[in-house]
Structure formats: C-alpha cells, structure tokens
C-alpha cells in the first residue's frame, strides 16, 4: 500500500534512501501525553537492508509510520529520497474482492501506468515472488504465506519506480510481515524475501522483535531503547559465518535484555 507523503515534514535526500535527524514523536497532550520516540537519528543507504529491533512498545512501528508519511513527527526532520515508499504490514491487507493479480496491479493503476505496461509488470512481479500461476485466485483461496507473497509483490509494484522516477532509490517498509505465520512458512518466506530484495536493489527497513530474524535478514541491525525509543546500538551483520551469526544473536539478545531491564528499573 502506498503512503502519501507530507512535504512539510519529509524532505529530499541525496545520498540516502531515508535519513532521520533528531526525530521525536509524542501522542496526546499535557499529562496524558506519551512520547514514543525521542531524538532518533538513522540513515538508510540506497539498497541497504536495515532491521529495527526492540521490545514491544519501543516505537518501531511508529518510526516506520513516520517514514511512510502515515504520521507526522513532533520534532526533527525526515529526509526521503523516494517519492513512493511502500509499506508491508503484519497482515497481508489484500482487497478480498480482487484477484491476486489485481491486488498487485492496483498501485500501478493508481499511479497512472498504462494498462499494457501494468499487466506486464504485474506478471513479472508475481513470477518474482513465485506466484505466476495464481494471479486469477482471490485472497481467500490462498494460504497465509501465499497472501504475504502477494502483499510483497504489491509493495514492490508501489516501491519500484518507472519513467521519471526510475533514478530514485526504492524504499520498502516492512512491519513484522511474517509474525503471524507458522515457523516453517516464516523460514521459507525469509529466504524468499532475501532473494527478492537482492534482485531489486530496493532499500528495506524491516521491523521485528525477533533477534534471530533480524540477524538473518539484515545487513545492519539497529536496536531501539524502550519507550521513548532512541537508537542505542547498531551491528553490521552482513555475510556472517554460521558461528559468527550465532554469537551475534547471543550478544544482541543480551543487550536487548539489558535495555529492557534498565527500563523496568527506572
């Protein structure tokens, strides 16, 4: 699904797909105010896969919504070098009355892409996510994993630019898209996501609370503190050996426990 950006709070970037500078977000006012994010600084390079990690309620989804333009920051700046970031949610959120192909084609149609071109592009994207034979089926006829593949294809249709936008880095925002799936399906889709991401060159910001998932998928893992969320530590996790991957999971889990414990003791 495509988010409409507010140009007063989201500005163009040059060497990053997205940059957050001193971003704060507070909900409500007065004594009822809740500060979700406090001074977040984060850069995501074009083509980079970044995983946001943290305890429940630390502001991960809020940060994603700010980048998508679904919320406005209370303070700070978001510099975006993508005219159309795409969001993939925990649920597939497909239109139940549309076929899989029509769901994927929808953002292309809304963008004014000519019919022949969008049909061709839709077919290519369904093939990319290994669903070339199910374009005529409706969501209720598909498994949960297949629905998430359709949602991924639709997000890519929105994020990957054509025409005058072709030179802009693409940005895919993913909010725990595999959390509702069983372990085997989740494992398969993680592998498929990495295959699809590497073939598209899109930047990805992937929200998760699962340390192992973050280390497996990301090139960089960014840990947010408990509320109010701010960046407390980052790890480069690209191309780790199995032994190093396991050691990194242990280190990040320990740091996450420290962050949660320090918040509980405050």
N, C-alpha and C positions, 0 to 999 in steps of 0.2 A: 504494500500500500504506500502511496506517495504522500509526503507531508508538504504542505505549502509553507514556505519559509518567510519569516518577517524580516525584511532587510534592515530594520532599525536595530536589531539585536544580533543578526548574523551577517558578517562581512566577508568579502572575498579573501582567500589566502592565496599565496603564490607557490610555496614550496611544501605545502602540506595539504592532505585531503581535508583535514579539520584541525583547528587549534583552539583550545580553551585557555583563556587567560583570566585568572582571578575570579572564576565563576562562583557565584553564590545563588542559592535558591531557598527562599523562605515561603512557606504556605501559611496563610492566615495573618492576623494582625494582633498586636497587643499581647495579653497574657496567653492567648490561645495560639500564638504563632509557633510554628515548627520549622526549624532550619534543617533542611535536608542535605544541602551541600554548602561548604564554607571554604572558599578560596581554592577551587580546583584548577590546576594547571596541567594541561595534557596536550601533546602533539601526536597526531597520527599521520604518517607519511603516505603518499600515494602507493597503493599496492600492499600496504602493511596489514598484518592480521594481529589485532590487539585484543586481548581478553581482559575484561573488567571483572575483578573478583572482590568479594567482600561478604560480610554477614548479611542476613536478611534485614532489610530496612536501612541499609547504609547509603542509599541514594543511587544505586547502579541504574535502575530503570529511570529515575528522574533525570540523570545525566544523559541517558540515551534520548529521552523525550525532548530535552533541551536542544540537542544536536539536530534532531528531526524537525524541530520547529513546532512541536506539539505543546510546548510550554516556553515561557519567556524567562530568562534569568533575572533574578532580583538585582544583581550587580555583576560586573565583569563583562567580558566580550567573548563571542564565539565567531571565529573566522572560518568560513566554509568555502572550500574550493570545489564545490559540486552543486549544480543547480537543482539536482533532484535526488537527494539521498533516499534510500528505500529502507523500510522497516519490516522485519520479520518477527512476529510475536510468538508467545508460548503456544497459542492455538493457531491453527492454520488460517482461520478467519476468511475462508473462501465463501464466495457467493453461492448458496446452495442451489439456486435455480439455473446457474450457468454450468456448462461443461468445464472440464479441466482446461481445455484449450482456450475457452472463452474467458476463464479467470486469468490466465496468463496474458491473454491479448488485451485485457481491459486497460491497463495503464498505457499501452501503446495507442489504443483508440482515444483515450483521454488526452494524450499528447499530440493528437492530430496526425499520426503516422498513416500514410495511405494504406488502404485495405490489403493490397497485394503484398506490400512490404511487411506489414504486421503479421500476416498469416505465415509468411516465410520465416520471420523472426520467431514467432511462436513455436513453429515446428522445430526450429534449431534449438530453442531453449528446452523444450520437452525432451528432445533427444539428449541434450547435455545432462539432464537430471535422470536419464534412463527411463523415461516415461513416454516414449514415442508412440506406443501402442494404445494409450489410454486417454487420448485427447478428447474422445467423444463421451467419456463417462462423467457422471456428476459426482460431487464430493461424497455423498452417502454410499456410493458404490466402491469407494476406495478405502484402503486401510489407513490407519493413522499415519504410518510412515510415508505412504504414497501422498497423502494430503499435504504433509510437510514438504515433500519434494515439489509438489505443485506450487506451494507458497514460496519456495525458494526460486522457482522459475519465474514466478510473477514478480518477486522482488528484483531479480536480475533484469527483467524486462523494464522495470522502472529505473534501475540504477545505471544500466549500461547505455551510454549516450550514442546518438547518431546525429548526422548532419552537423549543425553549427556547434553542438555541444560535444562533439567527438574528441576534442582535445582536452576536455576536463577530466580529472581523476574521478572515478566512480566510487561511491561510498555505500556500503551495505551495513545496516544496523540490525543486530540480532539480539532479541531479548529472551534468553533461555529457551530457544526454539525446540529443544529436544527433551525438556524436563518432564513432559507428560508421557513420554514413550517408554516402553519396556527396555531393559538393559541391552538386549540383543539388537533391537531396532536402532536404539541410540548409537551403539557402537558402529553399526553399518553406516548410518547417516553422518556420523562424524567423519568417517573415511571419505564418504561421497562429497561432503562439504569441502574438504581439503582439495579433492580432485577438481571440483568445480571452481573453487576460488583460484587455484593456481592456473587454471586455463583462461580466466577472465581478466586478471590483473586488477581487480577491484580492491580497494581498501575495505577492511572489515573491522567493526567494533562489536565484539561478542560478549554479552553479559552472562555470567554464570556464578553459581555459588559452589561449584564442584571443582576443586583444585586439580584433580587428575584430568578433567575435561579441558581446563584452561591450559595446562602444560602440554597436553597432546595437540591441541588445535593452534594455539597462539605462537607467534614469533616473539611476542612480548606479553608478559603478564603484569597487570597493574593492580595493586592492592589498594582498596579504599578503606579508610578508617570507619569505625562505627559512627552512627549519626552524631554530629553532622559530618558527612563524608568529605574527605580530602585525600589526595594521593599520599600514601605513607611509604610505599616502596615499590620498585619495579624489578623485574627479572627478564633477561634475554634468554629465551628458551628454544631458539631455532636450532634444528639439526642436532639435538641431544642424542647421545647413545642411550640404549635402554637403561643401563646402570645409572647414568647421569640424570636421566628423566626421573627415575625412581627417587634418587637422592634429592632432586629439586622439589618433587612433590612433598617429601618429608619436611624440607626446610620451609616451604611456603605454608604448609599446614601448621607448623609450629608458630610461625609469625602470625598467621591468622588467629590462632588461639590466644596469642599474647594481646593482639588488638582487641579481641572480644572480651578478654579478662580485664584489661585496663579500663574498658568502657563500663563493665559491670561494677568495678570497684569505685568508679568516680562518683 
